[in-house]
Amino acid sequence: MKRLMLSLLLLAVAAPVLFAQQTLNVYTIMPEKYATKVFAAFTADTGIKVNFIRLSSGEALARIVAEKKNPQVDALWGGPADTYEAGILEGVFEQYKPREADAIPAKFRSAQNYWIGIGVIPLCFMSNAKFLKDKGLQPPTSWNDLLHPAYKGALQMADARTSGTATERIYTLVKIFGENEAFAYQKKLHQNIQLYTKSGAGGAMPIATGQAASGVFYIVDALDIQQQGYDVVISYPKEGVTYGVEAAGILKGARNLELAKKLMDWASSKRLGDVMMAEKINYIPTRPDVKVSNPALDMTQVKLIDTDIAWKGKNREAFVERFVNEVIQQ
């Protein structure tokens, strides 16, 4: 009886520890409504609970760097891979090669195994259909179309100080026009801006409801608005767009390292892509063996500009600084 009582006592003491070991703490840049569905599937598959806080990419990077000596979470989920590359330079990510990493093309994962790509999201234009009709405009098919006087004070798009969508916009413009010309273009575009939003999707609903006319978004956010039934038009510039690679990675010093590795293993599997397609989360899966169900994700007619992710990460801070100094504060 004494042995039984002792065993029960030890079990009672150990139970909270065991429970705690099955909980993973994460910062997510992926929008909350998507992250909730993805993590629910992960929990169903593994039994590991995920506690998460949603942040924009700029906020997430700043917080992770600030917490570098005492990490408060185990992993970062979602957000453009250049955020991770910038974090690598700060020494905040742990190297780990997920179990099925080799099934993902090399351009969609870190060569040094600091992050794994979970989805591809090109930039696009999204416009309010009624605005276009009232102004007698066609959907924009060139970056220069957004400079039209009809858009004065009517564009909403993300702020590069906080949003990965915005830094992606800068990368595209630099690749198309060259660096100095890209910032000269943004100075002109600034005259038509109604509001720079904190998050990449922040301007989507105002455009959907007619409070704004048009903007630049990742395709996942534009399609989400369209799926909700709003009359918006998605178009692409003839000059081309770059695309974000949504990523996931483990933080150096993660308190629940083994659980974080399980999340990365799951992220590298076909299962994640299947979940995203089933839940209508419109990332283009990085695994080529995932069947894409939405024809709007067919990019064969879109000029996609391949851009080195390490280049993005290296130049991110400098480009944001130029955006602030030459565009916002002009």
N, C-alpha and C positions, 0 to 999 in steps of 0.2 A: 504493500500500500504506500509506504514511504517513497519507494522508487517511482510509482505511478504519479504521486503528487509532485515529485521533483521534476518528472518528465513534462507534466502539464504546465508547471511553473516556467520551465525553460522554454516551452513552446509559446507560452503567453508573452514572454519577454522577447522572443525572436520574431514573433509574428509581425509587429510593426516594421521591423527591419526588412523582413522578406517582402512585405507589401511595398515598402519604399523602393526596393530594388526593381520593382516592376513598373515604376513610373518614370517617364522620360520627360525632361523639361526642354522646351524648344522655343526659339524665336522664329516666327514665320513672316516672310515677306509676301508669300502667297495670300491673296485675300481670304479673310476669315471664313466666308461661306464655302470656299473651295477646300481650305485646309481642314475644316470640320469634317467634311465628307471623306477626304483622303485619310485622315487620322482615325476616323471611325472604322474604315476598312482595315487599316493596319492593326488596330486593336482587336478587331474580330479575328484576324488571321494569326496574331501572335499572343494575345492576352496582355500586351504591354499598353498601359494607359499613357496618353500624351497630354501633358499640360502645356499650353502654348500662349504666347502673347504676340499679337499681330503688330508689326511695325513696317514703315516704309523702308526702302533699301538704305537710304542715307541715315535714317535713325538707327537701323539695325547695326550697320557698320560702326557708327559712332559709339553705340552702347557696348558692342562687343570689344572694341578697342579699349574703351574706358574701363571695362571689367576684366581686362586681360590677366591681371594678377590674381583675380578671384572670380572665375567664370560663374555666372548665375544660371546658365542653361548648358545643355549638353550638345546641342546641334542648332544649325541654322537651316531653315527649310524654305525653298523657293527664292525668287528674286534672281535678277540677271547675274550670270557667272562673273562678269567683270567686278561685281561687288566682292565676290570671293577672291578674285585675283588681287584686288586691292587689300583684302584682309590677309592674304598670304604674305604680302610685303610687310605687314604689321606683326606677323608671326602668331596669328590667332587661330589657325586651323591645324588640325591633326591629320596626318597622312594615314589613309586606309583605302585599300582596294576592295570594293564590294564584291560579293561572290560572283555576280553575273556581269561584272563591268565590261568584259570583253565582248558582250553581245551589243554594246552601245558603240557606235562609230567614235573613233578617237577624237574627232573635232568637237564632240559633245561631252567630253570629260577631261579632267585635269591630267596632264601627262605625268605629273608627280603624285597623283592620287590624293589631292587635297579636296576635290569635289567631284560629284557625279551629276551629269545632266539628266533632268527629269522631263523636260519639255522644250519645244522650240516655239517662239512667239514673234512673228514678224510685226513690224510697225505697219500701220495703215491710217488712212484718213477716215473719219466718221463725221457725217454731216446730217443736219436736220432736213428732211425731205421738203417740208413746207417752206422753210427758208429759201432753199434753192429754187423752188417753184415761184415763190413771190418775187424773188430778185431776178428771175429769168436766167439762172445760172445752171450749168451742167456740174455734176459732181467733180471736184478737183482731181485732175490727173497729172498735175505737175506741182512741184514745190512752189514754183512761182505763182501758181493760181491762188495760193493763200495770201498773196500780197495785194490782191484785187481790192479796190476801195470799198466794195460792198461788204467786205468782212471787217471793216474798221470797228474796233470795240466789240467784236462779236465772236472772237476765238477764245476757247479755253483749252489749255493744255498744261502739262505737269511742270513743276519747278525743279530744276536740276539740283538744287540744294538738298532736296529730300527724296526725289523720285528716280528710280532706275529707268522708267519710261522716258524721262526727260534726257538723261544722259545718253540713252540709245538714240534719241532724236539728234543729239549733237554729233554722235559718232557717224550717223548717216550723212549729215550735212558736210562734215569734214571729208568723208570719203568721196562725196560727189563734187563738192566745190573747192576743196583744199581748206586748210585751217583758217587762214585769215579771211577768205571769202565767205566761209561758213558763218563766222561771227558777224561779218558785215551784213549777211542775209538776215541773221537773227535780229539785228538792230532794226532793219526795215520791218520785219515780221512783228516786232514788239509794238509797233504803232497800231496793229490790228488786234492786239491781245486785250481781252476783257479781264481775264484773271488767270494767274498761274496757280495751279492747285497743288496741294501737299502731296497727294498720291497720284499715281498714274491714271487711275480710273476716276479721279475726282471730278473731271469735267464731263464725264459720259452722260450722267443723268440730266444735268442742265441742258446739254445738247438734245437729248431725247425729248425733253419737255418744252423745247423752244426758247429757253432762257439764253441760250448761246447758239451759234450757227454751226461751228465745225471745230475740229481739233485733231491732234495726232495721238494715236493710242496703240497699244499692243492689240493684236487681233482678238485675243481672248476676252478683253474687256468690251470691245465693240460688238462681238458676237453675243455676249451676255445681254447687252441692251436689246439687240435685235430679237433674241429669243424671248425676251419679256414682252414682245409685241409692239415696241415703239417703231414709228416710221422713220427710220434712219437709213442712210445710204453709206455703204462701205466702198471705198475706192483706194487705188494705189497710184503713186507718182511714177510716171514713165522713167524718171531718172533712177529709180530704184529705192529700196529700203534695206537697212540692215535688220538683223533679228536678234532677239535676246535668247539666250539659252538659260532656261530656268534650272537652277542647281540646288544641291543639298550637300551639306558637309558637317563634319564633326569638329567641335571646338577643342582646342588644346586645353588640357586640364579638366575635361569633362568628368563629372563625378559619377556618371552612369555610362561609362565608356562602352561596356559590352552591349548594353541596350541600344546605344547610339549606333553601334556597328550593325545591329539587327535592323535598325531603321534604314541604314544605307544598303544593306543586302536586299531588303524589300524594295527599296527605291530603284535598284538596278534590275529588278525582275519584270517580266512581262505583265505581271499582275497589276502593277501601278498603272501602266498604260491602259489596260482593260477597264480599271476602275474609273479613270478619267473620261474615257469614252462613254461608259455607261451612265456616268453622272453629268454628262454634257459639259465637262470642264475642257474648254477648247484650246488646250495645248497640243501641238503636234508632237506625238510621242517620240522620244529619242531612239527607242528600239524599233527597228524597221519591221519586226514581226508582229507589231500591234496593228490591227485593222482599224483604219480611220473611217468613222461612220459619217462625218459631216463633210459634204462636198465643198463647203466654204473654206475648208482647210487644205484644199488642193492648190498648191502654189505654183503649178506649172506655167501659168500665164503671168506670174509676178516676177519682176526683176529683183532677185534677192542678192544682196551684196555680202559675200563672205568676208568676215572681219576677224582678225586674230584676237582672241579673248584676252590674252596676256597684254596686247597693245592697249586694249580698252582699260584694263585694270591699271596699267602704268600711267595712262594719260587722264584718267578719270578726275583726279583732284585738280589738275591744272586746267582742264576744260571747264569744270564747275567754277573755278576762280575767275576765268575769263568771262563766263556767262554772267556772273555777278557784277564784275567790274565794268564790262563793256556793253551789257544789255540791260540788266536790271537797274544799274545806277547811272546810266547814261544821262 
